[in-house]
Every structure is written in structure tokens, then in C-alpha cells.
């Protein structure tokens, strides 16, 4: 058990606190009725049953505030309960042992009868709390794959001059010479010989590296233009303005180009503005299964083309492109981007190319992993339900055939 005192709040937002990782949250309100005999009021406390690594359940805007003195034995307690994963319909809440009815946003209102003097009012909320996986990176589409998800990585990528990001020779990404976490599953090159970007997987294949390089260059181009137009701006101001534009570009590409191409026009509802009550976190069904749709789109060959579609270097099979910075250092990202812009993606289906099925993160002949089997095993490990159960949970009709 863990408890934390809550100080009186003049804004009445009693539990606007940093969230704990909880399966259950108890708010203990202690306030007084000024009916005789009068007593001194006490502070409210939260008592929590902690499940390490579990998502968060939180109370907000609990009223009356802690230490309040009321003039009637009949008090209406109001507030709001939210959870990082579950909707209000999946949250069980009670006040002094009596069930609370939550609306669609988790808000509640309940009458409580007080006795003269100090009174304890216990508001409790809990969830089913099955095992959940922790997403280490942000769920927001904020270009964090370019800038990093923490201050250490973000700082390592910056020059702190003119708002620019670091580069290496040839205007490529910087190398990971500072020893930050970086995926290197093939171990063909030392960690210090791989590129450093906002996401640890920037070296996973050379086409991905090329796109990371493109956005790094876009940031620096914007930063130079902003600095030239506004010479009085500081490095931080230039960096943040350029970053904001790049993040917006990523959002536009995602919502106005990629998703319509993938799902069809009209599949997305028009954006109605920011809603703080919407949970932007990732559902495990998306991160562990649906998001893997990209694996079916990958081709098994990589080419290097100039603007006239003439090869500038011999092509590679995908199996040779994993964690291999040499081709990018040799010819730069441009020939790769030209190829990506002219090549067709594979069909969205249940098929994966040979490079992903047999040579994942190892040189040909040395053996490798099968990405399809990894995806299936990951779904089992994360406890995903079967296809029809998930469809029903999202309000979709179940299917009887894939024909």
C-alpha cells in the first residue's frame, strides 16, 4: 500500500496529481460538517494498490475539496475517473461501498449523508487489469522518430547552434559515437558505426535510414530559413519552430496521404479539434497486430536510381540491407528515395517476402528469423484475442469466411 497526502487546492482540482501505475485507486476524502459538535478538518489522502507496469487510473476534480466544512448533512460528491486504456464502461467505481454510475467521460455525482464532526468518504475505482505491455515511445504523431522520445536523445541529436540537428560527412545522420541505445540485431558493424536518429531502429534497413536522413535534412533546411528570416531568434526558438513544422508535415503525410491510400477516401472522420478527454495511447491490438500491416507491403529488392531512373549502383536484396550503413555512406539517401518513389508496394495480404521470412537480421547463409512467426508469437505473448472477438469488441460484425 502507498499513500500520498493531497494539499488543499484553491482551484478545487483536488486530484490533479501525477498519475501512479495502478490497478485500483482509493480517494479518501476527509471533511467536516459544521453541525455541533464542530471538529478540526483533516487532509484528504489517496491510497493505492500498485501493479507495477500497469496503466493508470486517475481521479480528477473531486469536490468538495479536502478539508471542506459544509453546513448540511447531505452532500453531493462529484468528480471524474479516467484510465489510460479502459473506457468508463469498464471501470468499476464506488463511494462508501455503494456503486457509482459513471457517464461516458467517467464523471459521477453521488449524495452522501454526513454525521456531525469529521467524516471519511471513500471513493474507489478499479479495472479488470489484465496484463498490458508498456509502449516505450510516444503514441503521438509528433515526429519523435526524428527528435527522440527523451531529453538525452534529443540533446545528443542537436548542435545547439542555429536550431540545427547534427550531421556527419555527406550531410548524413550523425553516428552513434555517444553510445546511446541503438538496435543492431545483425551485428555486422560496431554500434559506433551505425547512425543515430530519434528512433533506435533507424538502421534496421537502408530505405528506412534514407527516410530518417530526409527528415533530418528537412529540419535543417527549415532551421536555416527561419534563422535567416529572424536573426534575433535563439537556437532553442529556431529548433522548436522547425520541429513544429516537421511534425506537422509528418501528420499531413500520415492523415492526408498514407491513410487515405491505405484505407480509401472518407475512412477518417474530419478533425474537430483537440479533445483532452480522448486517450491517445495505443491499444495492444493495434501495436501488436494491426500496425504490422506494413510488413506485407515490403519488397524483397532495393535499387539505387538517379533522377532518370538509371541505376547508380548495383541493387541489393533486402537480406543484405539490414543494419548495413555502407550503401548509404557510399551513395547517400537520394538514389534510395528515388527508388522508393517509383516502386510499387506489395499487396496488403497475408504474404511476406523471403527476406523477412528467412533472413531477418543475419547475412544470407547464416540463418535468420521469420518475421511472420515472430508476429504470431508476439500476439500470443501479449494475450491478444482471436480476430472475431476483437472485431466484436470494436462493434464490427464477425466474419465466417476470408474468401
ABEGO torsion letter per residue (X at the ends): XBBBBBBBBAAGBAABBBBBBBABBBBBBBBBBABOBBBBBBBBBBBBBBBBGBBBBBBBGBOBBBGBBBABABBBBBEBBBBAABBAAABBBBBGGBBBBBBAAGBBBBBBBBBBEBBBBBBBBBBAGBBBBBBABBABBAGAAAAEABAAAAAAABAGBGGBBBBBBGGBBBBBAAGBBBBBAAGABBAAABBBBABAAAAABAAAAAAAAAAAAAAAAAAAAAAAABAABBAAAAAAAAAAAAAAAAAAAAAAAAAAAAAEBGABBBBAEBBAABBABBBAAAAAAAAAAAAAABBABBBBBBAAGBBABBBBBAAAABGBAAAAAAAEAAAAAAAAAABBBBBBBABBBAAAAAABGBBBGAEBBBAAAAAAAAAAAAGBBBAAAAAAAAGBBBBABAX
